[in-house]
Amino acid sequence: MRLFLCNAVLMLFVTSLIGALIPEPEVKIEVLQKPFICHRKTKGGDLMLVHYEGYLEKDGSLFHSTMAAAPPSYCFVAFPPRAKDGLVVFGKNSARPRDEVQEVVYFSAADHEQESKVECTYISIDQVPRTHAIMISRPAWLWGAEMGANEHGVCIANEAVNTREPAAEIEALLGMDLVRLGLERGETAKEALDVIVSLLEEHGQGGNYYEDANSCHSFQSAYLIVDRDEAWVLETVGKYWAAEKVTEGVRCICNRLSLTTKMDAEHPELRSYAQSQGWWTGEGEFNFSEVFSPVEDHLDCGAGKDSLEKQEESITVQTMMNTLRDKASGVCIDSESFLTTASGVSVLPQNRSAPCIHYFTGTPDPSRSIFKPFIFVDDVKLVPKTQSPCFGDDDPAKKEPRFQEKPDRRHELYKAHEWARAILESDQEQGRKLRSTMLELEKQGLEAMEEILTSSGPLDPAEVGDLFYDCVDTEIKFFK
């Protein structure tokens, strides 16, 4: 990883300053030194810092501010015939703050009392009579999910996006909350889409995306919602939204709007809202990305998208895993501040007699992690070794003001994997041997899953129910 810092010296005149809060500030910026072009060659995953230096008019004190731009995060789906053997293949990398822990958690299907509530990350909403069984990967401090699947073969992941309309900082539903709610309540991709947009319109989205007491990082969201038959790309701007149905080829979403003129569903007031803001004249084709993208949107997701879309051979689960491990394209992030903190791949056979298989790492950096398989059956053995400690009502994420402390959220697998990462990074020979052994363990799991997909016989629920547990247990023992 290379770190490049291009410095511009600015004079900042801030008219009002109360502590660290500036209510509706007027900031005048006078450029005292010409910005210069940085000719360094960068690659995907490099951390770009923008540094500002100036003086507060109030007391003349020197002011420094350094902003780290988050690298793009990617989510993919491939349909037959681009995907091999009648399989729909779904994959997601979660690019998050480097020190954030993700846990992999199973929740069984459940019935709920009438008029009961469900407590999401920041707010409570009405619960439904029944929720589906789900397996999710999530930042350990929040309620929702970065990615996951349910017992009906629905997979969802989301990406934070910036739009012309800034995201609300008020606490509402996070995009990650909506991922979990869609999985819990939708039996198909379309049902999950309807769940998400309905809750979005009712409750809105907003709140801090990071476990950070010093600043609020709030975003709009894009979603990839997939089942055995179709996918929906859903992109949101506040309570407004548009969605495109996908049934063939390869599709990728990242942290910028991607919908253009093809929209198969949309908020009924989407276009009139765009007109009211002066973003669309009402004439000509309505292009969602052109209308709602920020004027200055320089995020480049092209290399990452091409890494899968330009594959010449049929796409398999191994192809998807290799793509998620690709650091050269920027799909796999390993920078100073951000890291691919968890990854997931799902295989959804269009033949409904075959089971859906979902792979989770539960650990950072897929190039140094093992994808472990999971299949939904009635009796799934819980895996506490991928679950972070529970702090209950004392969790700093639940108490206000939030995030005043940062507890140790590492689970047992994460701690064991830290040892492996240290070996992989520090000792070339031992690291190569370790990586080779890890990939061999993964290969054995993939081969066993291939047999399940091609077998005509029934699954053994007892054996399959222990599958993820056994893989995690083997991995931890191997690291020790």
C-alpha positions in Angstrom: 0.0 0.0 0.0 1.3 3.4 -0.9 0.2 6.6 0.8 0.2 9.9 -1.1 -0.5 13.3 0.4 -1.1 16.3 -1.7 -1.2 19.4 0.4 -3.1 22.6 -0.3 -2.7 25.5 2.2 -6.0 27.3 2.7 -7.2 30.2 4.8 -10.4 29.4 6.5 -12.7 32.1 7.9 -15.3 30.5 10.2 -17.9 33.0 11.3 -19.3 30.9 14.3 -17.7 28.2 16.3 -19.2 26.6 19.4 -17.0 23.9 20.8 -16.6 21.3 18.0 -20.1 22.1 16.6 -20.6 24.7 13.9 -24.3 25.3 13.4 -24.9 26.2 9.7 -21.4 27.7 9.3 -20.5 30.1 6.6 -17.0 29.2 5.5 -15.1 31.4 3.1 -12.0 29.8 1.6 -9.2 31.9 0.2 -6.5 29.9 -1.7 -3.1 31.2 -0.7 -1.1 28.6 -2.4 -1.8 27.2 -5.9 -3.0 23.6 -5.7 -0.5 21.3 -7.5 -0.9 18.1 -9.5 0.4 14.9 -7.9 2.1 12.8 -10.7 2.5 9.7 -8.5 1.0 6.6 -10.0 -1.7 5.1 -7.8 -3.4 1.7 -7.7 -6.7 0.5 -6.4 -6.7 0.4 -2.6 -4.2 3.3 -2.1 -5.4 5.7 0.6 -5.8 9.3 -0.8 -5.5 12.0 1.8 -6.6 15.6 1.3 -5.1 18.0 3.9 -6.3 21.4 4.7 -4.3 23.9 6.8 -5.6 27.4 7.9 -6.4 29.8 10.6 -9.7 30.4 12.5 -10.8 34.0 12.3 -12.1 33.8 15.9 -8.8 33.5 17.6 -6.2 33.0 14.9 -5.4 29.4 15.9 -3.9 27.1 13.3 -6.4 24.6 11.9 -5.6 21.2 10.4 -8.0 18.8 8.8 -7.1 15.6 7.0 -9.8 13.7 5.2 -9.4 10.1 4.1 -11.5 9.1 1.2 -12.9 5.6 1.6 -12.0 3.2 -1.3 -14.9 1.6 -3.2 -16.6 -1.5 -2.0 -18.0 -4.1 -4.5 -20.9 -6.5 -4.9 -21.4 -8.8 -7.9 -24.0 -11.2 -9.4 -23.6 -13.5 -12.4 -26.5 -15.3 -14.1 -26.4 -18.3 -16.5 -25.1 -18.7 -19.2 -22.2 -16.4 -18.0 -22.3 -18.4 -14.7 -21.6 -22.1 -15.1 -24.0 -25.1 -14.6 -27.2 -23.2 -14.2 -26.0 -21.4 -11.1 -26.6 -17.8 -10.0 -23.3 -16.7 -8.2 -23.4 -13.7 -5.8 -20.4 -12.1 -4.1 -19.7 -9.2 -1.8 -16.6 -7.6 -0.2 -17.2 -5.3 2.8 -14.7 -2.4 2.8 -14.9 -0.9 6.2 -12.7 0.8 8.8 -9.6 -1.3 9.3 -10.1 -2.0 13.0 -13.8 -2.9 12.7 -14.7 -6.5 13.5 -17.4 -8.4 11.6 -19.2 -11.3 13.0 -21.1 -14.1 11.2 -24.4 -14.9 13.0 -27.3 -17.2 12.3 -30.9 -16.3 13.4 -33.6 -19.0 13.2 -37.1 -18.3 11.9 -39.3 -17.0 14.6 -42.9 -16.0 15.4 -43.6 -12.7 17.1 -46.4 -11.3 19.2 -48.8 -8.9 17.8 -47.9 -5.2 18.1 -44.3 -6.1 19.2 -41.4 -4.0 18.2 -37.9 -4.8 16.8 -35.0 -2.7 18.0 -32.8 -1.9 15.0 -29.4 -0.1 15.3 -30.8 3.3 16.2 -34.6 3.1 16.2 -37.4 0.6 16.9 -40.0 -0.3 14.3 -43.1 -2.5 14.2 -42.3 -6.3 14.0 -44.0 -8.6 11.6 -45.8 -11.9 12.7 -43.0 -14.1 11.4 -39.4 -13.7 10.3 -37.3 -16.0 8.2 -34.1 -17.8 9.2 -31.1 -15.7 8.1 -27.3 -16.0 8.1 -25.6 -12.6 8.1 -22.2 -11.0 8.2 -22.2 -7.6 10.0 -20.1 -5.1 11.8 -20.3 -6.3 15.4 -21.6 -3.1 16.9 -24.8 -2.8 14.9 -28.1 -4.7 14.4 -28.3 -5.0 10.6 -26.1 -6.7 8.1 -23.5 -5.9 5.4 -24.5 -9.0 3.5 -26.4 -12.2 4.1 -28.9 -14.8 2.9 -32.2 -16.3 4.1 -33.7 -19.8 4.1 -35.6 -19.1 0.8 -32.5 -18.4 -1.2 -32.6 -14.6 -1.1 -29.2 -12.8 -0.8 -28.8 -9.1 -0.2 -25.9 -6.7 0.2 -25.7 -2.9 0.2 -23.2 -0.2 -0.6 -23.0 3.3 0.7 -23.4 5.9 -2.0 -23.1 9.7 -2.2 -25.8 11.6 -4.0 -26.8 15.2 -4.8 -28.9 15.1 -1.7 -26.8 14.7 1.5 -27.8 11.8 3.7 -29.6 12.7 6.9 -27.5 12.6 10.1 -30.6 12.0 12.2 -30.8 8.5 13.5 -33.2 6.4 11.4 -32.7 3.1 9.7 -29.3 2.3 8.4 -28.9 0.8 4.9 -27.5 -2.2 6.8 -30.7 -2.5 8.9 -32.7 -2.6 5.7 -30.5 -5.4 4.4 -31.4 -7.6 7.4 -35.1 -6.5 7.4 -35.4 -7.5 3.7 -33.9 -10.9 4.4 -36.1 -11.5 7.4 -39.3 -10.5 5.6 -38.9 -11.4 1.9 -39.3 -14.9 0.4 -38.2 -13.6 -3.1 -35.9 -10.9 -4.3 -39.0 -8.8 -5.4 -40.6 -9.3 -2.0 -37.4 -8.2 -0.2 -37.3 -5.1 -2.5 -40.9 -4.2 -1.6 -40.0 -4.6 2.1 -37.0 -2.3 1.9 -38.6 0.5 -0.1 -41.8 0.4 2.1 -39.7 0.8 5.3 -37.5 3.4 3.6 -40.5 5.5 2.8 -42.0 5.1 6.3 -38.9 5.5 8.5 -36.2 7.1 6.3 -32.5 6.3 6.4 -29.8 8.1 8.4 -27.3 7.8 11.2 -23.6 7.1 11.7 -22.3 4.3 9.5 -19.2 4.0 11.6 -18.4 3.3 15.3 -17.0 6.8 15.6 -17.8 9.4 18.3 -15.8 12.2 16.6 -17.8 12.5 13.4 -21.0 11.3 11.7 -20.6 9.5 8.4 -24.1 9.1 7.0 -24.8 7.8 3.5 -27.6 7.0 1.0 -27.6 3.3 0.0 -27.6 1.0 -3.0 -28.6 -2.6 -2.8 -28.1 -5.8 -4.8 -31.0 -8.2 -4.0 -30.8 -11.6 -5.6 -32.6 -15.0 -5.7 -32.5 -18.0 -8.0 -34.4 -16.3 -10.8 -33.6 -12.6 -10.8 -31.8 -9.7 -9.1 -32.9 -6.2 -8.4 -30.5 -3.2 -8.2 -32.1 -0.7 -5.9 -30.7 2.8 -5.4 -31.9 5.4 -3.0 -31.9 9.1 -2.4 -33.5 9.9 0.9 -37.0 8.3 0.7 -36.9 8.3 -3.1 -35.7 5.3 -5.0 -35.5 3.4 -8.3 -34.8 -0.2 -9.2 -33.8 -2.3 -12.2 -34.5 -6.0 -12.7 -31.6 -8.1 -13.9 -32.0 -11.7 -15.2 -28.9 -12.3 -17.3 -25.2 -11.5 -17.6 -23.0 -10.0 -14.9 -23.9 -7.0 -12.7 -21.7 -5.1 -10.3 -22.6 -2.3 -7.9 -20.2 -0.1 -5.9 -20.3 3.2 -4.1 -21.7 5.3 -6.9 -25.1 5.4 -8.6 -25.4 3.0 -11.6 -29.0 3.2 -12.8 -29.5 5.1 -16.0 -32.7 5.2 -18.1 -33.8 1.6 -17.5 -35.9 1.5 -14.3 -38.4 -1.3 -13.8 -39.8 0.2 -10.5 -39.5 3.7 -8.9 -41.0 5.9 -6.2 -44.1 7.5 -7.6 -42.9 11.0 -6.9 -39.2 10.4 -7.9 -39.4 12.5 -11.1 -41.5 15.3 -9.7 -39.1 15.5 -6.7 -36.1 15.8 -9.1 -37.9 18.7 -10.9 -38.7 20.5 -7.7 -35.0 20.5 -6.8 -34.0 21.8 -10.2 -32.1 18.7 -11.1 -34.3 17.7 -14.1 -36.2 19.9 -16.5 -38.9 17.3 -17.2 -37.8 17.1 -20.8 -36.0 14.2 -22.5 -35.1 10.9 -21.0 -34.9 10.6 -17.2 -31.4 9.3 -16.4 -31.3 8.4 -12.7 -27.5 8.6 -12.2 -27.2 11.9 -14.2 -30.0 13.5 -12.2 -29.0 12.4 -8.7 -25.2 11.9 -8.7 -23.1 14.6 -7.1 -21.7 17.2 -9.5 -18.2 16.3 -8.3 -18.3 12.5 -8.4 -14.8 11.2 -9.1 -15.0 7.7 -7.7 -13.9 5.2 -10.3 -15.3 1.7 -10.0 -14.4 0.6 -13.5 -11.4 -1.6 -12.7 -13.3 -3.5 -10.1 -16.3 -4.0 -12.4 -14.1 -5.2 -15.2 -12.4 -7.8 -13.1 -15.5 -10.0 -13.3 -17.3 -8.7 -16.3 -14.4 -9.3 -18.6 -13.9 -12.9 -17.5 -13.7 -15.0 -20.7 -14.5 -18.3 -19.1 -17.8 -19.3 -17.4 -18.1 -17.8 -13.9 -17.9 -20.3 -11.0 -17.8 -20.0 -7.2 -14.0 -20.1 -7.5 -14.1 -17.3 -10.1 -16.1 -15.1 -7.7 -13.7 -15.9 -4.8 -10.7 -15.0 -6.9 -12.4 -11.8 -7.9 -13.0 -10.8 -4.3 -9.3 -11.5 -3.6 -8.1 -9.3 -6.4 -6.1 -6.4 -4.9 -4.6 -5.1 -8.2 -8.1 -4.1 -9.4 -9.1 -2.6 -6.0 -11.8 -5.1 -5.3 -9.9 -6.3 -2.3 -8.9 -3.4 -0.1 -5.9 -3.2 2.2 -5.0 0.4 2.9 -4.0 2.5 5.9 -7.5 3.2 7.1 -9.8 0.8 5.3 -9.7 -3.0 4.8 -12.0 -5.7 3.3 -13.2 -6.7 6.7 -15.3 -9.6 5.6 -16.5 -11.4 2.4 -19.3 -13.6 1.2 -20.2 -15.7 -1.8 -23.5 -17.5 -2.5 -24.4 -20.1 -5.1 -28.1 -20.3 -6.0 -29.0 -23.2 -8.3 -31.8 -22.4 -10.6 -32.8 -26.1 -10.2 -34.9 -25.9 -7.0 -34.1 -29.4 -6.0 -30.5 -28.4 -5.2 -29.7 -26.4 -2.0 -28.3 -22.9 -2.0 -24.8 -22.7 -0.5 -23.4 -19.6 1.2 -19.8 -19.0 2.0 -18.5 -16.6 4.6 -15.0 -15.7 5.7 -15.8 -14.0 9.1 -12.3 -12.6 9.0 -10.5 -9.7 7.2 -8.9 -9.8 3.8 -10.2 -12.6 1.6 -6.7 -13.1 0.1 -5.7 -14.3 3.6 -9.0 -15.9 4.7 -10.9 -19.1 4.1 -14.4 -19.1 2.7 -16.5 -21.5 4.8 -19.8 -23.1 3.5 -23.2 -22.9 5.1 -26.5 -24.5 4.1 -29.9 -23.8 5.7 -31.5 -26.8 7.3 -34.0 -27.1 10.2 -31.4 -27.7 12.9 -28.4 -25.4 12.4 -25.6 -25.7 15.0 -24.9 -22.2 16.3 -21.3 -21.0 16.0 -20.4 -18.8 19.0 -16.8 -18.7 17.8 -17.8 -16.2 15.0 -19.9 -14.1 17.3 -18.5 -11.1 19.1 -19.0 -10.5 22.8 -22.4 -9.1 23.8 -22.3 -6.0 26.0 -26.1 -5.6 26.3 -27.4 -2.2 27.4 -23.9 -1.2 28.4 -22.7 -1.3 24.8 -21.3 2.1 23.9 -23.2 1.8 20.6 -26.5 1.8 22.5 -25.8 4.4 25.1 -26.2 8.1 24.3 -24.0 9.9 23.6 -22.9 7.0 21.4 -19.4 5.5 20.9 -17.7 7.1 23.9 -15.7 3.9 24.3 -14.6 1.3 21.8 -14.8 -2.2 23.4 -12.9 -5.3 22.2 -15.4 -6.9 19.8 -13.0 -9.6 18.5 -14.5 -13.1 18.4 -12.5 -16.3 18.8 -12.1 -16.9 15.0 -11.0 -13.3 14.5 -8.3 -13.6 17.3 -7.0 -16.9 15.8 -6.9 -15.3 12.3 -4.8 -12.4 13.7 -2.0 -14.9 14.4 -2.3 -16.2 10.8 -2.2 -12.7 9.3 0.9 -11.9 11.3 2.6 -15.0 9.9 1.5 -14.3 6.3 2.8 -10.7 6.5 6.1 -11.3 8.4 7.6 -14.6 7.2 7.7 -15.2 3.4 8.5 -19.0 3.5 6.2 -19.8 6.4 3.6 -17.5 5.1 3.5 -19.3 1.7 3.2 -22.6 3.4 0.4 -21.3 5.6 -1.5 -19.8 2.7 -1.1 -23.0 0.7 -2.6 -25.0 3.5 -5.5 -22.6 4.0 -6.4 -22.8 0.3 -6.2 -26.6 0.5 -8.7 -26.5 3.3 -11.0 -24.3 1.3 -10.6 -26.5 -1.8 -11.7 -29.5 0.2 -14.8 -27.6 1.3 -15.6 -26.5 -2.3 -15.2 -30.1 -3.6 -17.6 -31.4 -0.9 -20.1 -28.7 -1.9 -19.8 -29.6 -5.6 -20.8 -33.1 -4.7 -23.8 -31.9 -2.9 -24.9 -29.8 -5.8 -24.5 -32.7 -8.3 -26.0 -35.3 -6.0 -29.5 -36.6 -6.6 -29.8 -37.9 -3.1 -31.3 -36.1 -0.1 -29.2 -34.0 2.3 -28.2 -35.4 5.7 -29.6 -32.6 7.9 -27.4 -33.6 10.9 -24.2 -33.4 8.8 -25.2 -30.2 6.9 -26.4 -28.5 10.1 -22.9 -28.8 11.6 -21.2 -27.7 8.4 -20.2 -24.1 9.1 -19.5 -25.0 12.8 -17.1 -27.8 11.8 -15.3 -25.6 9.2 -14.7 -22.8 11.8 -13.6 -25.2 14.4 -11.1 -26.9 12.0 -9.8 -23.5 11.0 -9.2 -22.3 14.6 -7.5 -25.6 15.5 -5.3 -25.3 12.5 -4.2 -21.8 13.4 -3.4 -22.9 17.0 
